[in-house]
Amino acid sequence: MTIRLGVAGLGYWGPNLARNFAALPGCELTWCCDASEASRERHARAFPSARFTGELEDLLGDPELDAVVLATPVPTHAPLAERVLRAGKHCFVEKPLAQSVADAERAVAAAAESGRVLMVGHLLEYHPGVAKLKEIAESGELGDIHYIYSNRLNLGKLRADENALWSLGAHDVSVVLHLADEEPFELDARGESYTQPGIEDVVFGYLRFPSGLAAHLHLSWLDPHKERRFTVVGSKRMATFDDMDIERKVTIYDKGFDEDSGSYGEYITRSGDIWSPRIPNREPLRIECEHFVECVRNGRTPLSDGASGLRVVRVLEGLQARLDASRREQGAAI
């Protein structure tokens, strides 16, 4: 069964999605859509078998099209996903699913009512290194998981339409929720706007879970270091996923505290071996695209389905509320 797809949005990320879907066996890229004529002309040669249009309705009105892939600006994600689903097409939408919980809920409801697949492009959940980290954590090798922290830092592009939380945090929140396998009941966030008033360049987020697990996020596009790292600290061992390390994506540290057998209630530091398991060298985007096609073909629920995307938006919205409250408190104190 050939799955026929269309990609809407040919800006920064859309062409990468189109390239991967076009190369998948049993998948046919039949449409490319972008409002910009220049973008359409620029990519027409790369996808000669696809029809190009500036109107999403052309895709939705094609009875032979199975699915639409949305790589459009973030504010359009939820409303366009809802349109795609209600037109009877399966939908892959880039992260985040929405800018509000209410919009995300409407998209999830549209998927349920239409009986179509809704998948959110939380790419890191498909990274072989993150999959290995999840496997290690679930195996009990690290013991009870105490806390997780992430660093997503760079001297990056300043954005005028979103802060560091929404620009960078969707990645890390999705992975933390994936590793924790539960939703937080307590959220807090602090941030600072150094280059543009009201738009946080750096954000520190805190999540606390019912199991006792805690998580901390450090997000910044105003930093001398380029880091994309997750650290999981357990009662027995600790592990990291470092996306910037070419050779050692995942590292396990046999470090912790052991109870001193010669005394009561005292602990001694243990520092043992450090090792890195082999991680398959596969492009996460290719794995993600394959997963979507498989879910469409077999009616499976995606790993990053609509409900997963909604959970991420719920956390982002909660952290944003705490940022807003902190800003108001600072203003009242001045």
TORRO-626472 format. One record per residue (C-alpha): chain; y, x, z. Coordinates in steps of 0.1 Angstrom, whole numbers. Layout:
# residues N
  chain      Y      X      Z
      A      Y      X      Z
...
END
This chain:
# residues 334
  chain      Y      X      Z
      A      0      0      0
      A     33     15    -11
      A     62     10     13
      A     95      6     -6
      A    126     16     13
      A    163     18      8
      A    187     41     27
      A    222     29     36
      A    247     56     45
      A    249     88     26
      A    272    107     49
      A    260    136     71
      A    225    124     81
      A    216     98     55
      A    207    123     27
      A    182    141     51
      A    165    107     58
      A    164     99     21
      A    149    134     13
      A    121    129     38
      A    112     93     29
      A    113    102     -8
      A     87    129     -2
      A     62    109     18
      A     30     98      2
      A     27     60     -1
      A     65     56      2
      A     90     49    -25
      A    128     54    -21
      A    141     26    -44
      A    177     22    -32
      A    205     43    -19
      A    236     26     -6
      A    271     39      3
      A    306     24      1
      A    319     57    -13
      A    315     61    -51
      A    319     99    -47
      A    290    100    -22
      A    268     79    -46
      A    276    103    -75
      A    270    133    -54
      A    235    123    -45
      A    224    105    -76
      A    208    135    -92
      A    187    143    -60
      A    171    109    -61
      A    167    100    -98
      A    142     72    -92
      A    165     53    -68
      A    191     27    -77
      A    225     33    -62
      A    249      7    -50
      A    279      2    -28
      A    267    -32    -15
      A    241    -36     12
      A    234    -71     -1
      A    218    -56    -32
      A    191    -41     -9
      A    187    -73     12
      A    184    -94    -19
      A    156    -73    -34
      A    123    -92    -27
      A    103    -60    -33
      A    121    -39     -7
      A    101    -36     25
      A    125    -17     47
      A    161     -5     51
      A    171     28     68
      A    206     27     84
      A    225     59     87
      A    259     43     88
      A    288     48    114
      A    277     41    150
      A    299      9    154
      A    280     -7    125
      A    244      1    138
      A    237    -31    157
      A    253    -57    134
      A    238    -42    103
      A    204    -39    119
      A    206    -76    128
      A    215    -84     92
      A    186    -63     78
      A    161    -79    102
      A    172   -114     96
      A    169   -108     59
      A    132   -102     65
      A    133    -64     61
      A    119    -38     85
      A    147    -16     99
      A    151     20    109
      A    185     26    125
      A    200     59    136
      A    209     64    173
      A    223     49    193
      A    212     14    185
      A    245     -1    196
      A    277      6    215
      A    270    -22    240
      A    240    -37    257
      A    249    -72    243
      A    249    -59    207
      A    216    -40    213
      A    200    -72    228
      A    210    -92    197
      A    193    -66    174
      A    161    -66    195
      A    161   -104    195
      A    164   -104    157
      A    134    -81    154
      A    113   -103    176
      A    124   -135    158
      A    118   -121    123
      A     85   -103    132
      A     98    -71    117
      A     97    -35    129
      A    128    -22    145
      A    128     16    151
      A    157     37    165
      A    161     73    153
      A    158     91    187
      A    147    122    169
      A    138    144    199
      A    111    120    210
      A     92    131    178
      A     98    169    184
      A     64    186    189
      A     80    205    218
      A     91    174    236
      A     56    159    229
      A     41    189    246
      A     64    187    275
      A     55    151    280
      A     18    159    278
      A     22    186    304
      A     41    164    328
      A     16    136    325
      A    -14    159    329
      A     -4    166    365
      A     -2    203    358
      A     34    204    372
      A     24    182    402
      A     47    154    413
      A     79    156    392
      A    109    161    414
      A    138    162    390
      A    148    167    353
      A    180    183    340
      A    193    188    306
      A    220    210    290
      A    235    200    256
      A    264    223    251
      A    283    239    223
      A    318    247    210
      A    314    218    187
      A    333    193    166
      A    360    173    184
      A    356    136    179
      A    384    110    181
      A    362     79    181
      A    336     88    209
      A    333    110    239
      A    307    137    247
      A    286    110    265
      A    281     89    234
      A    282    117    209
      A    257    140    227
      A    241    119    255
      A    219     96    234
      A    196    125    227
      A    192    135    263
      A    190    101    278
      A    163     91    254
      A    142    122    263
      A    148    118    301
      A    136     81    299
      A    107     92    277
      A     96    118    303
      A    103     96    333
      A     86     65    319
      A    108     43    340
      A    144     31    342
      A    170     44    366
      A    184     21    393
      A    214     43    401
      A    238     59    377
      A    269     81    382
      A    290    102    359
      A    321    124    360
      A    340    138    330
      A    372    155    320
      A    394    151    289
      A    410    184    282
      A    418    182    244
      A    424    145    238
      A    436    120    264
      A    409     95    274
      A    381    112    254
      A    358    133    277
      A    350    167    263
      A    326    174    292
      A    304    149    311
      A    281    153    341
      A    257    124    345
      A    233    116    373
      A    203     92    372
      A    181     82    400
      A    147     64    395
      A    126     41    417
      A     99     67    420
      A    123     92    436
      A    127    112    404
      A    163    123    397
      A    179    136    365
      A    211    154    357
      A    229    157    323
      A    254    183    313
      A    271    174    280
      A    299    193    265
      A    314    202    231
      A    338    226    249
      A    315    254    260
      A    309    291    250
      A    271    286    251
      A    250    267    225
      A    222    251    245
      A    197    223    240
      A    174    226    269
      A    154    203    293
      A    140    215    325
      A    113    196    345
      A    108    207    381
      A     75    197    397
      A     59    202    431
      A     34    227    416
      A     51    242    386
      A     81    240    364
      A     85    237    326
      A    113    239    300
      A    118    228    265
      A    144    250    247
      A    152    238    212
      A    173    269    205
      A    144    293    212
      A    126    299    179
      A     94    313    194
      A     90    298    228
      A    100    261    226
      A     81    252    258
      A     76    275    288
      A     57    269    319
      A     66    286    352
      A     40    289    380
      A     68    289    406
      A     74    268    437
      A     69    267    474
      A     35    269    492
      A     29    260    528
      A     23    291    549
      A    -12    290    563
      A     -2    312    591
      A     24    289    605
      A     31    252    608
      A     55    235    585
      A     69    267    570
      A     69    275    533
      A     67    306    513
      A     80    312    477
      A     54    315    450
      A     63    332    417
      A     33    335    394
      A     26    336    357
      A     49    324    329
      A     34    313    297
      A     42    293    265
      A     17    270    248
      A     15    269    210
      A     38    243    195
      A     31    230    159
      A     58    241    135
      A     65    207    120
      A     99    192    112
      A    106    165    137
      A    125    144    111
      A     94    144     89
      A     72    133    118
      A     98    105    127
      A     98     92     91
      A     60     93     88
      A     59     73    121
      A     82     46    108
      A     63     42     75
      A     30     40     94
      A     44     14    118
      A     56     -7     88
      A     23     -4     70
      A      0    -11    100
      A     23    -34    121
      A     24     -9    150
      A     51     -7    176
      A     72     24    172
      A     75     50    200
      A    113     45    199
      A    113      8    192
      A    141    -17    198
      A    133    -20    235
      A    134     17    239
      A    168     19    221
      A    181     -9    243
      A    171     11    275
      A    191     41    262
      A    221     19    255
      A    218      3    289
      A    220     38    306
      A    248     50    283
      A    268     19    291
      A    262     23    328
      A    273     59    327
      A    304     50    307
      A    313     24    334
      A    311     51    360
      A    333     74    339
      A    359     46    335
      A    358     39    373
      A    363     76    380
      A    393     77    356
      A    408     48    374
      A    403     64    408
      A    419     96    396
      A    449     76    383
      A    453     57    415
      A    452     90    435
      A    480    106    415
END
